[in-house]
Amino acid sequence: MLSPAVIRCAKQVYTHLGMREKIPQISSPLSEAPREIQILQRLDELNPTMLTLVIRHFLQWTPHEAKKTLEDLVEKLNSAIQDTYIQLQQDTSAVKKRSLPQSSQFSSLQTPSFSLPLEFPTFSHEHIAMILSPKHIFSDTHWIMHFEMSRFLIQAKCQWTDLPVDILSTLLHQAKTQPRTIYHTLQTWYKSRFSLTLSDTNEDCIIEKCPEYLWLYMKSETKRKSVHYTGSFFLHLNRPPTFILHPPKIAPSNRFFRKYGDDRFLEFKMGKNTRASLFKPSQPHFLHPIVLMNRMFQFLFIKEDRIVYFATEGEGLVPQTIRQVVHWHLPLLENATMTISKYSSRMTLGYSNSVSTLAFAPSAVHYIEDTYGSAQGKEETCMTDGCGIISCSAMRKVMGCQHADELPCAVQGRIAGAKGIWILSPTIEFESGEWIQIRQSQHKFNTGLPQPDLNNRMDPLHYTFDLVKGTVCVYPSKLNTQFIQCLSAGGVPASVFVEILEEHLHKLATIVIENQNIKVLRDWVARMGGVMQGRWEADPSDNDDSEIHSNDESSTNESISSISNKAMYWRINAYSGMPGSLYESTIRMIDSGFDLTNPYIANKVTSIFREAMRSLMAKYRIDVEQSCTVTCVPDPTGTLEEGEVFLQLSRRRTDERSSMPTSTVLGDILVTRNPCGLKSDIQKVKAVDCAPLRVYTDIIVFPTKGTISLASMLGGGDYDGDIVFCCWDQRMVEPFQSSPVLPTPIKVENAFDKCTTTLVQSVLCHKEEEAQEKALQEMQISIDMPDGVLGKYDNWRTILTESTCFDNEDVVYLAHMCAKLVDASKQGLTLKPAVLIRDTNDFIKVPQPQWFVDKRNRQREKDVHSYIETNKDFLSSERSMTTAMDYLYDTLLRKVDQFTKFSRSIFREEDIALRDPVLEAPWLEVMKIAKSGDTALLEDLKKIQHAIDRNINEYNHAARSLWLKRQKQSDNRYDPGKAHSPFVEESSRFTTGFELEEQTALNYLQTPPSDSFTSDILVFDIEANHGQIVQNIKASYAYIRTIQTQKFSKYCYIVAYDALRRLKADAFATRKSNLSESVVPSVYIALNLDKQWLKRARDANSSKGCGVRMSSEFGNYSVEDKTDF
C-alpha cells in the first residue's frame, strides 16, 4: 500500500499540473500504478524527508521556457534517489531504519543513464578478486544474497557500477523481503540491457537459478542443516586457474560449520573436464586469497578433489586466522609427531557431513583396548579395528535428536579425535547411563584443548557425538563385474551367472511389459529413480536423518555411496509445475491418471527402461534375490568361532528355499567387499544362529576369534563403516572354493615412495605463527588430487584377468597395487613415476575383450572424459567366449539390445492413442460455443491460438539452436583434433533445456495478456475465478497443437503440466462434483504406495490400468518363456 505521504504528494502534483483525472489511479496496486507513483513510493521509504523537499521544490519551481511535466518530476526524484544512496554509504544506519518498496516491477521504468559512485573495500594481501561489493550497502543482508548476486555478475561479466540506481534499490529491498526474486530481477535487467531474445538469454547469461527448496528452508524457523557455498575450478596450461560459482545448496552440516558458521566456507570442486596433471603446476595460485563480496577467503585444505577456503576477515566477521582454525580442530603441538599426510587426512574429518547429537560429559567418554588375534606383528590381527560401543541410553538420545522411530543397533560417527562405528552394548541396559567407549584403533588424533574464547574451557563440540550415517542394509543386492570375475575364479560356472541374469531380465520385463498394472509400474519407476529418497532430501523441512536410514528404495551401491548427492533433485518449472526429474515427472503424471496409452508417458517409461538397460550393460549390476549388502561389525560378545558369522535381516520374512518364516540367514554364505581383485577377497563362511547376538539386526557380525580379522581378509577391510556383500544363493555358494590370503608382493612395496616428514619437521620448525600458517597451507596444498591412476590399474587388472587367470603373477601384482592406491594419499605413499611408466609399457598392449570395450563406451555416454583418455592405453581383441563375462555379454547382446533398439517407444503404436478426449474437450467445447454466435469469445480464442502458435514456434527454434550448440561443444570435447573452449557443465545445466523450458512456460502464461480479453465468459473467469477456465482452455489447445506437431512432443507439458494433470485427474472423479481428490504439496510428497497394495496388484496381475502391449519389433515375448524375448 502507498504511504499517506505519497498519496498526499501525488494528489498535489496532479492538481498542480492540471491532471486531476489521474488521481483515481493512486488507488491502483503498486505494480500497476503509474511510473511516477512507484518512484515516489521508493523515495519515501528510502528518505521521507527528501521526498517532502523534492515535492516542495517541484511545486515552487518555475521553468524558463517550457511547462512543467511529469518527466521533470521523475528526473528530480531519480536524482534524489541517487543522492540518498551516496549518503547511505556514509551512514549505514539510514538503510537499516527504513524498508524499501514492495514492488520489484522495475522493468517498466526508464532506467537512468548514470551509475552510483560506489566505494569498495581494499585488502592488503595479494589476492584473486572475484568480485567486490559496495561497502555497507548490503552489509545487513544474509550472505546467501551476496553470493547469489555475485554469481550473476561474475557469469554475466558485469560490475556493480553497471547497475542503475533503481536496480540497486530493488535488489536491496528484495534481499531483505523477497530473496527468491533476485534472480528474476537481474535476469530481466540483463535481458533488457542487451535486448536479448528468448534463446539468447539462456546462452549469454548462463546462471542456474537457486533451487526453490533453499528459499523455503531459509524461511523455516529451525535450521539444523547448513547452506553449502560451492563452485568449480578449471586448470589451464601456463595460466592461472579459473573459478565459477554454483547455486547454494542445503546439505548436512559438519563440525567446522557448527563452530564457525557455514557462510565462512567456500568449496571448489575440480571440473570434470580438467586434467589432474595440471594441478601441481597450479598449486601456488590456490595459496592466493580469494576476495568475494568483501570477504577474504584463504586456502584451508584439500578434501579429495575439492579445495576448501575459509573466510578469515570481512564485513560482519570476527577475524580468524587459518592457524587458529587448524589449532581448534587439530592442535599442532599435541599432534607434532604425526606425518603431514596423516595430518592432512585427519584435518578433513571435521568437514565430513554429520549431524550434531548428544554432548557427552568428559567423564562418560572411556578409552578401551582393542581385541587382537593370535597372529603376531600384523595390523590385520586387530579384530575390532574401528568399532566401539555405546550405551543404549546414549543411543536413544542420539537417535532422539533425529526423531527416529526405531533404535538402530549401530551408527557411524565422530567424537573428539575418534571415528568409526559404534554398536549397542549387547546387554541392552537402559539404566546404565549415557556413556561411550572408544577403542584405541578409533582414536586418530588429539583434540579438545581449553579454548581462549570459552574462558579456557573445553569446547563442547569436541565431546558431541557427530552422527555421520546409519548402517547400510540393502536386501536383495546385486553382483558387479569384480564379484563375477572373482566368483568365477573360485569355481562358480558361467552358466550360473547367465541363469541369474535371465531371471533379472525376466523380472524387469514382467514389471514393465507384461504385468501392466499401473500401481506396480509406478512403484518400479519410484524405486528406479529413488523418488522417495529424493523427495526426502529436497524437503525444505528440517530432516537431518536422511543419511541415517538404510536406502530402502534402491539396491545399488551407487545410491549407498551417494545418498546425499541429490540436493539438486527437486527442480520444478515455476510456471507450469513440471519437475526437472524424469522419474518425478513420470510419477506425478501417473498419480494424475495418465497411463501408457498416453504417448508422453509411454515415451518417458521407455526412457527409464532404456536407462536401466544401459546401466546393466555398463556396470553388470545383476539382482540376486538371496543376497544383501550390509555393514560389518565385530562380535562384542566373543561368542562366534573363527569362520562363523551372524546375519539377521528385518525385511527377510521367509527363507527363500524352504518358505519357512525366518529372518536369520543360516548355512554357508559368501562374503566380500569392494575392491575385489584377489581370489582371497571372497570368503566362504558359515552363518549361524547365536542367541546373545539376536539384538543385532540388519548388520553382519564377524568373529573376534582366530588368527586375523575376517574384515581384513576381504580386500584389507576393517570395521569403521565397511559394507559387505553377502550371498547365500547355493548355486554360487556350493561350487565356490575359498583361497588363503597371500602376503603383499615385494614388488608392490617397492613401487611407492613413503613420506615420513612430520609436523615438527615441516611446520613447528618455524617460530612465528605467520610462518607456521604459511607452512601449513603449503603442506596442505601439496596433497595429490585424484588423477585416475587407480582406474588405470584396475582396468589393467580386469583385462589381464580375462586373458590369463587370478593366479597370474601380474594379476596379483595389479590387484595389490589397486589396494595400495585406494588409500595412498592418506598413507603418505606416492607412486614412483618410473613404476607407472614401466607398468604402462607392460600392460598397455594387453588386448581387451569386447565386453570391456562396450562397457567403457557405454560409460562414456554419461561420464565426461576426453576422447583420448577414454580410448587410449588399450587394444581391443576378438576372441571366442571363454570367461563368465564373455557369456554374460553375449546374453546381454542377444536379449537386452532388443529393448534398446527403438526410436520412440517399446510399446505398440496402435495401443498409444493419438488424442486424449479428456484433454482436448475444453478447447473443442468452448470453440463450439464461440462458433454458435459469440463473436467476442471467438476473437478471444483466436488470440489464444495466435499466442500459443507463436510460443511453440519460438520454443522449437530456440530448443533446436540450443541442442545444436551443446552438441557441437560435446563433439569437440571428445575429439582431441578440434580446438574448443572449456565446456563447463557445472556452471549451467542448460543441456536439458530446463531454463529454456521455464522461460517458455512464463511466456505462455503471460500471453495473451489477461486484460486483452473482451468476452464476458473469460473476463468474469479472470475476475472471479483467477482465470481457471482460461488456463484449462489454453492447456487444452496447447495439447491439441502439440500432438498436431508430433505425437511424442512434450510442448504442452512444458507449459501446462499442472493444468493438464488437473484436467486428467478430474476426469477420474467418482463424486457428483466431478472433482478429484485434492492433496496439498507438503502431504503429497510424503505419499507412497503401501506394500500390501503392491502385493495385491502383483497377485492380481491385472492389465486393466494400462492396456498396452510391447512393440512387435521385439518379437513375441511371453512371461512363461524366459529365454526368448
N, C-alpha and C positions, 0 to 999 in steps of 0.2 A: 504494500500500500504506500501511496505517496504521503510524505510528511505534511503537516499543516503549513509549514513554511513554504514548501514547494507549491502547494495548491494556491496559497496567497500570492506568491510571486508570479505564477503562471497567469492568474486572473489579472494581475496588474499589467503584465506585459501585453496580453491580448487586448485589454481595454485601451492601453496606451497606443497600440498600433492600429486600433480600429478593426480588430479581428475577433469580435465577441462571438462570432459563430463557431469558433474553435474551442470555446470554454467547455462545452459538453464533453469534448474528447479527454478532458482531465480525468474523468471518472473511468476511463478505459484501463484495462490491465496494463501494468508497466511494460510488458513485452510488446503490446500493441499500441502504446501511447506514441504521440509524435516525438520526433527525434529530440527536439529541444527540451521536452519534459524529461526524457531519460537522462539527458546531460545535467539538467537542474537537480534531479534526484541524486546523481552521482556526486556532484559538488557539495550538496547539502550534507551528505553523510561523510564526506571527506573533511569539510570545513564549513559549518553552518554560518559562521561569521563572515567568511569570504563570500558566501552566496548572497548575503544581505548587502554587502558592499558592492558587488558586481551589479546587482539589480538596481540599486540606488543610483550607481554611476550611469547605467544604461538609460534609466528614465530621465536623468538630468542632462544627458549628453545630447548635443545638437550638432549633427554633421554639417560641413560647409557646403557640400554640393548635392548629394542625393538624400533621399528619405531613409530613415532607419528601417531595417528589415530583420527578420528572424535570423538570417545568416550572420548579421552583425552580432546578434546576441550569442549565437553558437561560437563564433570566433572568440568573444570575450570570455565565455565560460571555459572553453578549452585552454585558453591562456591562463586562466585562474587555476585550473586543474594542474597544469604544468608547474606553476609557481608553488602550489601546495605540495607536490611531490618533492620538489627541491628542498622545501622546508622540512619535509618528513625525514630527509637524510640527516638533518641536523637534530631533529627531535623525534626519536622513535616512538616516544610515548603518545604522540599525536595519532599514530596509526593504531596503537593498542586501545585507545579510548573510543574509537569510532568504528562502526561496521560500514561495509560498502553496500551498494545497491544489490537487490535480489536478482536483477536481470543480467543474463550473460549474452543477450542478443545484440552484440556489438556489431555484427556483420552488416546490419542495416545502416550503420553510421558512417559518415565520411571521416576516415582516419586523418588526423592532422599530419602535416608533412614534416614536422620536427620530431626529434628524439630527445630523451632526457639526458642531461649531463651527469651520468651516474658515476658514483665513486666506488672504486673496487679496492679490496684489501691487498696488502703486499706481504710477501713471505721472504725471510732471509735465506732459506735453504735453496739450493739448486733443485728445481722440481719440474715435473711434467704437468703443465697447466691444461687440464681437460676443458674446464670452463669455470669462470668465476661468476659469482652473483653480486648484485649491488649490495653494499653494506647496509645492514639494518632493515631494509625494506621487507624482506621475507624472514627476518630473524625469529619471529614469534609463530611461525607455521611449522607443521610437522616435517621432519626430514624427508619423508616419502614424497612430499610435494616438491622439495628441492630436487630430489632425484628424478622425478618424472619430467620436470621442466628441463633439466639438464640433458636428459636422454633425447628429448625432442630437438633442442637447439644444437646438440652435437651432431645428430644424424642429419639435420637439415642444413648444417654448416652455416648457422646464424649466430649472432651475438646478441647480448641483452640490448645493446644500443640500437639494434634493428627493430625492436618492438616499440610501436607507438604508445603514447601515454595511456590511451583508453584501454589498450590490450593489457598493459601492466596493471591498471586499476582492476580490470576484470579478473585477471589471474590472482591478484592478491585477495579479492573477495572470494573467489572460488576455492582458493587454498584453505580458507577458513570455514566455509559453509558448504560448498558443493565440489569437493575434490575430484569426483569422478568426471566432471565436465571439463576438466583442464585439457584433456586430450582433444576433445571436440573444438574447444576454443582455439588452441594452437593450430590444429589441422585446418580449420576454417580460415584462420588468418593466413596461413601459409598458402592455401589454395587461392585465396583472393589476391594475395600479393603477386603471385606468378601466373595468375589466370590459368590454372591447371584444369584439365578435363578429368572425367571420372577415371579413366585408365592411367592418366599421368600421375594422379595424386598418390596412388599406391606404389608407384615406381620411384618417383623423385624424392619422396619424403617417407622413407621406409622406417617406420617405428611401430612396433606392435603395441596395441592398446593394453593398458593394465587390466588384468582379469577382474571381472565383476566381483568375484568372491573376496578379493582383497579389500575392496571398499566395504563390503558387508562385514568383514572381520574387524575392520578398523572402527566400525560403529558399535560393535558388541561391547558390553560392559566389562566382561572379564577377558583378559588376553593371556593365555597360557602358552601359546605358540610364539613364534618370532617372525619378523619380516626379514627375509634374506635379500640382500642387495648384491646382484651378481652381474657378470659381464664375461666377455671373451677377449683373449689376446691372440694376435697373429704375428708370427715371426717372419722376418724377411732377411734376405741376404744383403749384407753391407748397409743396412739401415735399421733404425730403431723399430721396436715392435709397435703395433697399433692396437688400440683398445676400443671396444664397443660396450655399451651398457644394455642389459636385458631388463624386462619388466620385473619389478619386485615380486616376490612370491612368499606365500605363507608356508612355513615348514616347521618341524620341531626345533626347539631351542637347543642350546648347548651350554656348557659351563662358562665359557667366555662371555656369551651373550648375557647370561644371568648376572654376571659380575659387572660388566662394563656397558651393557646395552647393545642391542642388535644394530643400531644406527652408526656404530663406530667401526663396523667391519665391512669391508668391500672385497668381494671374491671374484677372481678372474679365472676362467677355465680355458685351457689351451684349445684353440679352434680345431675342429676335426680335419680341416684341410691344411693344417700346419705340420711341417716336418719337425719332429722332435730333435733331430740332429742339429737344428739351428738354435737350440735353447742355450747351450753353453756359450757360444759367442755373444749371445744377447743378455747374459746374466747381469752384467754391470748396469744395464738400463733399468732393470727392475729394482735396483737399490735406490734410484732417484724417487723421492716422494711424489705422489700424485695429488694435485690440488683440484678438488671438485667442490664447487659451491661453497667456497670459503672454508673448507676443511682440508687439512693436510693429512693424507693417508700415507703411512710408511710401511714398507715391507715387513711382515711378521714371520711367516713361514710358508713352506710348500706342503700341501697335502695331496698326494698322488699327482694328478695333472692340473691341480688348481693352485693359484697363488693368492694368499690371503694378506690383505693390507689392514692396518689399524689406524684410526684417526687419532693422532697424538695431540692435535690442537685445532681450534676453530671456534666459530661463534657458538656460544652456549655450552662449551665443553670444558670440563676440568682437565687441564693439561696432564698427560700421562706419557712417559717415555716408553719406548719399546722394551728397554731393560726392566722397567717396573712391571710391565705386563708379564714378561717372561718370569721374573722373580716371584710373582704372586703364584703362578701355576707350577713352576719347576725351579725352585731355588738353586742358584748356581753352586754355592759352597757345599750344600748338603748333597749335591749330586756330582761333585767335582770329578770323581773317578769314572764317570760314565763316558763312553765313547761318543763322538759327535754324531755318528749315525743313529745310535740308540737314543741320544738326547733329542734329535730331530724327530724321530718316530714318536717318542713319548710326548713331545710338545703338541702334536696334533690330536692326542687323546682328548684334550679339553675342547676340541672343536667337533667331536662326534655328536651327531644328533641324539638327544636324550631328553628325558622329562624329569624334572626335579620332584622328588617324592619325600621320603621320610628323612629327617635330620637325626642322626644317632648321637647320643651322648658319647664323648670320647671313651668313657669307661665301658661302654657297651660294644666297642669295636675290639675284637680279640684276634690276635695273630696266632695261627696254629701251624704245625709242621705238616708236610706232605707225607703220603704213603709211597714207599718205594718197593720195586720188585726185587727178585733175588739176583738178577744180573747186576754186575758191578761196573762202575765207571762210565755209564752212558746216560745221556739225558733222557732217553726213551724209557728208562726204568722208573721215572716218576709216574705213578699210577693215578694220581689225582691232579695232574697238571692243568691249572686254570679253573678249578672248580672249588667253590667254598660252600658254606652252609649258612642259612638264615633261619631265624625262629619263625614259627607260624604266626605269632602275633605281629612281628615286624613285616612279614609278607602281606598280611591282611592290611596293614597300614599302607604299605607300598602300593598295593592294588586298589585300596580305597581311594587314594589320590586320583586314580584313573576311572573311578566309578565302575569298576569291573564287577560283573555278577558272579564270576567263578574265581576261585583261588588257584592259580597255576602252581605246579609243583617245581617250576624252575623259571628263572628270568636271567637275562643278560644285562649287565650294568657296569657302572663305575662308582667308586667311592675312594676318596683321598687319592693315593697313588696306585690303587689296585684296579684291575679289570678282570672280567671273565664271567662265568656262570655261577649263580648261587641257587642251590636246591633247598627245598624244605627239609627241616630236621625230620628224620624218619620217625621220631617219637610222637609227632603231632601233638605237642603240648602248647595250648594257647595261653596258659597261665605262667609260662616261664619268662615272660617279659620280652622286650624288644632288643634283640642282640644280633650281631652278625659276626661270622668267623671268616677271616681272610687267610688263605694259605700262603705260604712263602712264595710259591710259584706265581701267585696272582699279584704280588707286590712288585710294581715296576719302577717306582721312583719315590723319593721322599718329598713330602709337601706338607702344608698345614702349619706354616710358621705364624707366630703372632704378627698381626698387621698394624702398621702405624695408623692407618685411617680408621681402625676399630679400637683405638686406645690400647694397642698391643694385646688384644685378644685374638684368639684363633677365629678365622672366618668360618662360619657355619656351613658355607658352601662346600668346603672340603670334606665335611663329615655328613653331607647329604647324599643319599643313595640316588644316583642318576640312572634312571631306567632307560636302557638303550632299546631293547625289544624283548618280546617274549620268545619262548621256544618255538621251533618250526615243527609243524606236523602236517604233511601233505599225504593224503590217502585217498585213492591209489596214486602211485607216482609213475615216473617214466624212465625208460632207458635213454642213453645217449651214445654217441659214437665211441667214446673211450670205454664205457662199460661193455658195449657189444664186442669190441675188439678183445678186451681182456677176458671176458667170459668165454669167448670162442677159443682163446689160447688155453683156457683152463679146462676145455673138454666139452663145452656145450655145442651140439651140432648146429650147422647153419639152418637146417630145416626147422628148428625150434623158433628161431628169430623170424623166419618167414611166416610161420604159423601165427605167431603173436602179432606180427604186422598185419596180416589179413584180418585177424579179429579186430584190431584197432580200426582199420579202414571200414570194415563192415559195420561197426558200431557208429562210426561217424556218418556213413551213408544212410544208415537207418534213421538217424535223427533228422537229417536234412532232407532226404529224398523220399523215403517210404513212409515212416511214421510222421505224417504231416499234421499232427495235432499242433495247433498254434501255441499252446502253453509249453509244450516240450521244446518247440523251436525257440521260443522266447528265452527259456532257461538256458539253452545252448548258447545263444548269442550273448547273454549276460555273462556266462562263465568264460566264453572265449575272449571277451573284451574286458573282463574284470570290472564290470559296470558298478557293482555294489561297492567294491573297494574304492573305485574312482570317485563315486558319489560321497563316500565316507570322508575321503581326504579333501575333497573340494568343498565340503560343507563348511560354511563360514562359522557355524557354532563351534565352541571350543572343545574339540575332541582331540586329546593328546595321545590316546591309546591306539592310534591307527596302526602302529607297528607292534603292539603288544600281542595281538591275537594272531593265530596262525592263519595263513591265507586259505580260506575255505572255498574260494571260487575257482581257482586255477591250480592245476597240479604241475606247474612248470617251475623249474629252478630260477628262470629269469624273473618271475614275479616274486619269488622268495627274496632274491637279492636286490630287487629294485622296487620294493613296495612303496617307498617314499618318492619315487620319481614321477608321480602323476600330478604334480602341483598344477600343471597347466592343462589338466584333463578337461575341465569344465569351461570351455569357451563357447558361449551361446550368442547367436546373432541377436543383437539388442533390439532389432526392429521386426524380425519375423519369428524369433524364438527357436530357430533351427540350431541344434547343437553342432559343434565342430567335430565331435567324435562320431565316427562311423557307427560304432556299437550303440552309443547313447541315442543317436537319432533314429536308429532302427528300432530300438526298444520302445521309444515313445510313440512311434507310428503304430507298432503292433498293439500297444496298450490302447490306442485310439480306435482300433477296429480294422486297421489295414491288414491284409494278408498277402499271400504270394500271388494272388490274381492281379495285384497292383504292380505295374511294370517297374516302378521305382523301388518298391520293397524287394521284388524279385531280383533286381539288379544289385541291391545292397547285400542281400543274403548270399548271392553269387560271389560278390567281392569278399565277403567274410569267409566263405568256404574256400575260395581260391587262395586267400592268405593262409588259411590253415594248411592247405596242401603245400604251398610254397615253403612254409616253416618246417613241415615234415621233411621235405626234400633237402632243406638246407641244414637241418640240425639232427635229423633222425631221432627225434624225441617220440618214442613209441609207448603208448599206455600199456602198463602191466597191472592187471587187476589185483594180483596178490603181491603188492609191494607198497612201500611207503618211504617217505623221506622225513627223518626226524632228527632232533638234536640228541647228541650222545652225552651221557654223564657217567661218572664213576660210581660204583656201588658204595653208598655211605654206610652200609651195614656190614660189609665184608663177608657177605653170605655166599655170593656166586663163586663158583670154582672157575679155574682157568678154562677158557673155551666156552663158557656159558654166558648167556645174555638174558635180560628180561625185557619184554616188549608187550605193552598193553595199550590198545587204541580205543579211545572213547567212541569213535564213529564206526568201529567194526562191530557189527551186531552178531554176525554168524560166521562160522568157519566156511570158507569158500568151497571146500571139497565136500565136507560132510553135512553142511547146512545146520549144524548144531549151534545153538546160541552161545557165543563166547566172544570176549573182547581181547583175550590173551592169545598171542601167537605162540605155538608150540612146535617143536621139532627142529630139524636142520634148516637154517636160513643162510643167505649170503649177505654180507655187509661190505660196503665200500664207500668211498667218497671221492670227490674231485680235488686234485687231479688224480687220474687213474692211469698210470703209464707203465706199471710193472705188474707182472703176474701176481706178486705178493700183495698188491694193493686191494685185491678181493680175497676175503677170508670166509670160509665156511665155519659157522659156529652153531651151537645148539641153544635154541630158545626154550627156556624152562619157566615153570610157574614157581614163584617164590613168595610166600606169604608176607614176609617183612617188607617186601617191595611193592605190594599191591596199592600202596598210596600214590605211586608214581605212574601217571598215565601220559600218553602222547609224547613220551621220550623213550629212548632205548638206554638201558642201564648196562654198562660194561663192567667186567670183574676188576677187582683190585688185587687179585691173587695171580701169581705167575711170575715169569721172568721179566717180561717187558709189557708195556701198555698196549692194549688192543688198538686203541686210537692211533698210536704211533705206527702200528703195522699198516694202517690204511693211509699210505702216502705221507707219513710223518705228521699225522694229526694230533690234536690234544683236546682238552675239554673246556676251552674258553669260548665255545659257541659253534664248534664244528657240527655240520649236519651230515648225516649218514644215510645212504640209500640201502634199504633192506628189502630183500626179495625172498619169499617162501613158495614161489611157483616151482613145483617139483620137476617140471620139465627142464628147468635150468639148474636147480639145486642138486639133483641126483647125479648127473654126469660130471659136475664140476669137481675139480681136484685142487685143493689149496696148495700154495707154494711157500716155502720158507722165505723170510726176509733176509736179503743178502746185504753185506756192508757196502757203503758208498765207494766206488772205484777211486783209486788214487788219481786217475786222470781228471776226474771231476774236481777233486780238492785243489789240484794244481792249476785249474783253469781260471781261478779268481785271485785277485789281489784283495787283501783284507786291510781295511783302515783301522788302526788301533789308537789313533790320536784321541786324547781325552780333553775334557773341558779345561783341565789345569794347563794343558799344553797349548790350547788354541785360544781360550778366552780369558781365563783367570790369570794368565801371564801378564795381562795388561793391568795397570794400577788404576787408571782413570775410568770412570763409569762410561763416558762417551766412547772411549776406545773399546771397552768391553761390548758396548752395544753394537758398534760397527763390526767387531769380530763375530758377534752372534749372527748378525744379518748375513755376513759373508759366508759363515758356516752353513746357515740355513739355505741360502740360495745355491749352494754347491751340490745340493741333493739332486740326483738324477730324476728327470721326468720319465714316465713310461715311454719306451722307444720302440716297442714292437719286437724286441729280440726274443722275448719269451714266446711270442706267437710263431716266430721262425722255427725255434727248436721244437715246439710242439707239432708243427706241421711236418718237419723233417721226421720226427719220431713216428707220426701217424703213417706217413708214406712208406718209410722203411719197414715198419711192422707188416704192412701189406705184402711187400715183396720178399721179406725174409720170415722172421718169427720173433716172438717176445724174448727168446733165449739168446738172440743175436747180441754179440758184444756191443755193437754200435747202438742198437736199440736200447739196451740197458744204460749205456752212457747218456744218450739223449734224454731218457726218462729222468735220470738223476739230475741232469742239467736243468730240466724244466722245474723240478722240485726246488733246486737251489735258487733259480731265478725268481721264483714267486716272492720270496722274502729277502732278496739280495740287498736291496737298499736298507732295510731295517737291520740287517746283519753287518752292514758295512762292507759288503762284497761288491767288487767291480769286475766285470768280465774283461779279461785281457784282450786287447784288440787283435793280437796275433792269433788267439784262440778262435775268435769269431771269423777271422779271415780263413784260417785253416778249415774250420768246420763248414764254412760256406763252400769252399772249393771241394770238400769231400762229399757233401750231400746235395749240392745244387743239381747234380746230374742224375740223381735218382729219379727214375720215371714215376710219375704219379698216376694212380689208377683213374679210370674215367669217372667213377662216382665222386672222387675227391675234386676233380676239375669242375664237375657240375655243381657240387656243393659250394665251392668257393664263388662260382659265378652267380649262384642264386643269392648268396650272402651279399655279394657286391651290389645287387639290385637295391638293397636297403641301406647298406653302410656306405659312408663317404670315405673312399680311399682312391688314390690316384691310379691311373691305368697301369703305371709302371709297377707300383708297389703291390698291386693285386696279381699281376701276371708274371712277374719275374721270379727268379730263384727256383723254377720248377720246369720240368719237361714232362709232357703228357705221354701216355703209352696206351696201347691197345693190347689187351691180353685176355685169355679165357677166364671164366669165372672160377675162382679158387677159394676165396675167403667169404666169411659171412657177410661182410659189407658188399661184396660183389653181388651176391644173391639177393640181398635186400634192395640194392639199387636196381637190379633187373626187375624185381617185383614191382617196385615203385614206378618204374618207367611204363610198365605194362598196365598198371591199374590207376595210378594217380594222374598220369597225363590225360586220361580220358575225361577227367573232371576239369582240368585247367585249360584245355584247348577249346575255348569257346569265345565267341565275340561279345555277347551281351549277357546271356542268362543260361543257366544249366537246366532251366525248365522249358517245357514245350511252349512254343509261340501261341498255339491255339488255346492254351489254357490261361494266357495272360490277356486280360480284357484291354481293348484299346481305349474304351471310355468307361468312366465310373458314373452311373446315373446320379448318384448322390452328390458328387462334386460338380457336375455340370448343371444340375437342376436350378440353383438360384439364378444363374445368368439366363438360362432359357426361359424360365418363368417370368422374370422381370422384363425380358425383351418382348415376350408375348403380350404382356400388359401394355408396354410402351407402344407397340405397333397397333394396338386396338384403338388408339386415338389420343394418347397422352404425348403430345409433341414435345413438351418440356422435358419429360422423362427420357424420351428418345434422344434428345440433344445431349442430355447428361450422360447417357450410356455411350454415345459416340465420343464424348470427351474421355471417358474411361478407356474405351477401346484405343483411341489415339495415344493416350499416355502410356498404356501398357505395351502397345506395339513398339513405341519408341524406346521404352525402357528395356525390353527384351533384345532389341537390335543393338542398343548400346552395350548391354551386358555381353552378348555373344561376341561383339567386336573386341571389347576390352579383354574378355577371357581368352580369346584366341591370341591376341597380342602378348598377353602375359605368359601364356603357355609357351609360345614360340621363343620368347626371350629367355625363360627359365630353361627350356630345352637346349637352347644354344649354349648357355652357360654350363649346363650339366655336361653336354658333349665335350666342350673344351676342357672341363675339369678332368675328365677321364682320358683325354687324348694328350699325351705329352708333346705332340708335334705342333699343337696350336697354342699360341700365346693367349692368355686370358687374364682378366682382372680377378682378384681374390673373390671367391664366392662365399658369402658369409651366411650360412644357414641360420645361425643363432640370432643375427640381428633382425631378421624378418622371416616370418613363416608364411609368406605370401605364395609359396609354391602350391598350396592348396587353394589359393584364391579367397581365403576367409575374409580378409579385409575388403576385397573387391565385392564379395557377396554381400557383406554388411552395408557397403555404400549403395549397392544396387537396391537392397531392401529399403533403405532410407529414401532413395529417390522414388521408389514405388509407393511408399507410404505418403509422401508429400505431394504426389501428382495424381490426378489434377487437384488443385487447391480446393479445400472444402468450401470456401466462400464463392466458388465459381458455379456451384450447382444452383439451379433455378426451380426444379420440380418440387412440388410440395412434399412428396414422399421422402426424398433424400434430405431435404432441408430439415424436415421435422425429425428424421432419424439422427442427424448430426446434432441438433439442438437438444433433443430429449433422450437419445439412446446412445450417445457417444459414438455414433457412426457405425454401430454393429452391422446393420443391414448393408451399408455401403461397403464395409470390409468383406462381407460374405459375397457380395456381387463381384467385387474386384477379384477376390480369390478364385471364384468360380470361372471368371473369364480368363484369368491367368492360367488356370488349369487347362481350359479348352485351347488356349493359344499355345500352351506348352506341348500338348500331345499332337497338335497340328504340325508343329515344327519337327518333332521327333518323338517316337514312342517312349524312349527311355530317358528323355530330357528331364532335368531337375529344376528348371527355372521357377516354376510355380511354388515349389517347396522352399526355395531360397528366399522368396519374397513374402510368402503367405503360409509358412509352415504351421503356425498355431491355428490360424483361421481354418485351414483345410482339415486339421485334426479335429477341431470342434465340429465342423460340418459332418465329418465321418462318425464321430462318437455319438452325436445326437441322433443319427440315423439308426443307431442300435438301441435307442431308448425304449424301455419297456413300460414307462409311465405314460399317462394320457397327456402330460405336458410336453412330450416329445423332447425332453432334455435328458442328457446322460448324467452319470454321476459326476459330481464336482469335487475335486480334491485340491487343497492348497499346495503350493510347491514344497513347503517345508515337510509336509506329510508324504507327498508323492515320492520324493527321492528316497525315502526310507522303506518303501513298499517293495516286496519281492514275493515270488511265488512260494507257497508253502510246499514242503517236500511231499506231504501226503496228497496234495492235489496233483503234483507231478507224477507220483506213483500211480494214481488212479488214471491219469491221462495216458501213461505208457501202457498200462494194462489194457485199457480200452482199445488202444491202437486205432483211434478214430482219425479219419481224414476229413471230417466234416468242416473243420476250421480252415482248410486250405484248398483242397480240390485241385492240386497242381501236380503234374507228372514230370518226370525227368525228360530232358530233351532226347530225341531219338538218336542224335549223333553220338550218344554214349552207349548205344546198344540196349538190349533188353535185360536190365539188371533186376534181379529178384532177391528179396531178403533171404529166401530159403537157400539160394545159391550164392555162397560167399566167395566163390572162386572166379566167377565171370561177371565183370561189370557190364 
